[in-house]
Amino acid sequence: MAFDFACPDWETRLKDGRAPIPDLPLDEAAAQKAVEIFNELRLPDVPGQPFMRDACGDWFRALVRAAFGSADPETGENRVGEIFCLVPKKNSKTTNSGALGITALLVNETPNAEMLIVGPTKDVADTCFSQIRGMIEADPEDPETGRSYLQDRFNVREGSQEIVDRHNGAKLSVKSFDTKVVTGKIPKLVIIDELHVLGGNAKAAKVMAQLRGGMITQPDTLLLIITTQSDEPPKGIFRQELKYAREVRDGQHKGGNLLPMLYEFSEAVQQSEDKLWRDPRLWPMVLPNLGRSITIDRLMRLYRQALAKGHEEEMVWATQHLNIQIGMGTHSETWIGARLWPVKAERVSLEQLIKQSDCITAGIDGGGLDDLLGLALIGRHAQTRKWYGWARAWAQPEVLERRQDIATQLQDFAAQGDVRMCEDPSQDLREVAALCAQVHEAGLLPEKHGIGLDPMGVAALVDELGAAGMEGDLLTAIGQGTRLSPAVWGLERKLKDKSFVPCGQEMLTWCVGNAKTEQRGNAVMITKAVAGKAKIDPLIGIFNAAMLMSRNPEAAGAATSPWDDPAYSHGQ
């Protein structure tokens, strides 16, 4: 029988100092045996080398219980086959992982079993191996025999960073991340440390798939992912795994074998305008090892130092020590609208936007081949008169080649349908023109000033639009830079009073987070927060469309809307 891993009261459990996981019907004997072994290990790098029963908080013992006490009595299959643990720095994450690895060796009964701890870098792997070796060396000698049980049982191989069990040949290897690490492996235990570091690694998803593929052949395997939050917006494999873990915790996925253990504040606290997470009285909720490896006083000292260095340093501190997720507004010059932009909004498709709007304006922005081409549409709701913002971006191959630091992020957005990867040089122009034509054919563009364009370098796009029947007064050059100030200020107000509604696209939210403001006299200019790396083209498209929608236009109208025909293909 599968376990139910939903934990609707996770926030209450955090407030009460309990692990944010549901009560599970575990095998108490097996769970307690593992905890007793774990408790008897010693911290190697602390004066007095205290036992783990004293140095480690109950939160990790709850994890140990779930890891080793979930076997189905009939099939032997681990009903907790995976654990995703999100916990801030300084909570002994790496040390506890090493102790769990030793515990796994000691409870293991499978001859020649393979176990693996994977760090994202060599330094992390070296630290983990050093802790494991130190725990074995810290095992005291028996006063009668003069021998240490752990040192006798385990052969510590320094060169290959392996621990071999002399009793049954089982082996625990500590490796840094590499695709070769998992080739041909069928591991019984895999611990992935600091997955967030691998978010931008395009090969990480393939490696995770290989690991899971190898482990599926054995019934009693365990995959543990233990990581802090990323100091930039989650991306790649980290974003995927974290998103799924949250959905399991919130009851959106049932019947699987993943146990989420997420030490994080609620979305309301994380995204509150007055930054409620700054209150130290809330910090214990997400610091399960408080009073042992970390104290509020030490954290406060670190926080004051970060705060003195500026807003960006403060946010980096918050991601690492409180698991605050960066979604937008990480720079001191961030656009005010970014702080008002909803992190989550109901997704509105292009088809929905067209059906609900009485008028739509389009804005287009793009640069060189290593930039995105962004198309944005603002639709005015026929009943509420609210503006809805929708966008799509196109990326030429040069973007992925020259901007590899955001390649994984763009591929995520491509999977969501909000970024298109171009297969030929003119694909982006053709598809932008086709989407504008769909809106035009639906009769929703104004007769004049319906499509706003950056006046620089638009000749090829104007040709494509003209070929699709959109030319003349329908096209409007929109002044850029400080000339967009009215749209920037206008959208700030509309975000504040919620009369502008983003269409729930992570891609557009990411672009908003990349934007910063520069004051130019009495005007303001939106620029990229990080030159080259951060893309804002779809957001500039939104501003272009807003300049036209602010004229309060009326749609040109059409005798027959193509959307009235259910067989009509809208090109999505």
C-alpha positions, 0 to 999 in steps of 0.5 A: 500500500502506497503512503500518502505524502501530502502534508496540508498542515506543514506550516503549523508543524514548522511553527510547532518545531516539528518536521514538516512531513505527515505521520507515516505508518512506518515499521517502528522496529526498523526505524528505531534500529536505524535511529539508534545506529545514527545516534551513536555516531560522533561529530568528528570536527567539534570539541569533545566529538559529541554523539549525533544524538546530542549534536543533531536535531530531531528533524533529521532523525525523522528523516532517518526513520522514514528512510529506513522504516518504510519497507513493505512487509510483503514485497520489501519495497521501500514505500519512501523511495525518494526524499527531497529535503530543502533546508538552509545552510548551517543546519549540518546538512552535509554532515548529517548526509554522511552519517546517514550513509554510514547508517545505511552501510550498517543496516544493509544486508545486501552483499556488494551493494553500491551506495553513492553520495554525489556533491555538485563540486569536488570541494563539497564531495571532499567535505562530505568524505572527510566527515565520514572518515572522521566519524569512523576514526572517532569511534572509540576503542572498546576498553576490553578489546582495544579495538574500534568496531567501525574502524575494524568493519570499514576499509577507508580508501582515501584515493578513491574516496570509498568506504568498503564494508569488510563484512559483505563487500558493500561500498559507499562512494563519495563523488563530485558530479559527473555524467560518468559517475552513474554509468552502469551503476545500480545503487541501493542508496544515492544522496545528492547534495546541494542540487541547486548548484546543478540547476544550470547544468544541462546534463543534470536531468540526464544524470538524474534519469540514469540514476532513477533508471538504475534504481528502479530495478531494486525494490529497497533503494532510496534517493535522497536529495538534500539542498539549500535554496538557490541564490538566483531564480530556481532553474533546470533540474532543481526547479523541476524537483522542487516544484514537484516536491511542493506539489506532492506536499500540497496534495496535488500528486498522489500514489508516488514514493517521494517524501517532501521535507521542505523547511521554507516559509509560506509564499505569503511570508516570502513574497510579502511587501513588507518582507515579514521574513526579516523578523527573527522571531519567525526564523526558528520555523526554518532552522531545524538544527537551531541551538546546535550548529547555528544560533539566532545571535550568529545569524543576526551578525551575518545578516547585519553584515549582508544588510550593510553591503546592500539589498542584493547581498541581503537577498543572497543571505536570505536565500541561503539562511532562510530558504527565501526563493528569488523570483524577482526584485533581487537588485536595489534598483529593481523596477517597483512594478517587480515588487508588485508583480504576482509570483503566481497568477492563473495561466491565461492562454492566447486563445483565452486572451482573444476570447475575453478581450474587446481590444488587443494591442501588440508590442514587439522588442528584440535585439541581436542574434544573442538576444530574445525576440519578444512579442507581447499582447495586452488584452482589455477584458470585455467586462472588467476592463482590466488589462491582461498581459501575455508574451512569447519569446524566440531564441536563435541558436546563438542565444544558447551558445553564447548565453549558456548560463541561461540556456537551461532556464530558456529550455524550461520556458520552451517546455512550457510553450513560452519560448520558441527555439528557432530552427532557421533565421527567419522563424521568429519573424514569421511566427511573430507575424502569424500571431499578430495576424491571428489577433488582426483576423479576430478583429481585435487590433485597433484600426490605427496604432495596434502594433508597437515596434522598437524603431531600430532594426525592424525592416525585416519584421515590417516586411513580414507583417506587411506580407500578412496584411498588417501595414501602414497606420496599424504599425507604430514606432514606439520611442525607447529608453526614457520615452517608455516612462509613461508605460513604466509608471502606468503599469506600476499603478495598474499592478498596485490596483490590480487592473493589470493582470499577468497571464501566469507565465514564468518566463515573463515573471523571470524577465520582470525580475531581470529588470532594473531602473535608471533615473534620467532626470525626471524620467526613468529607463528600464534596463537589464540588471546584468548585462548580457545575461538577463533578458527583458525583451518580452517585458519591453514588449509589454511596455510597448503594448501598454503605450498603445493600450493607454490611448484607450483604443477601440478594436477595428472589428471583423465581420466574422471572427475566426475564433467562432469556428471551433475547427480554427487552429490558433497556432499554439 
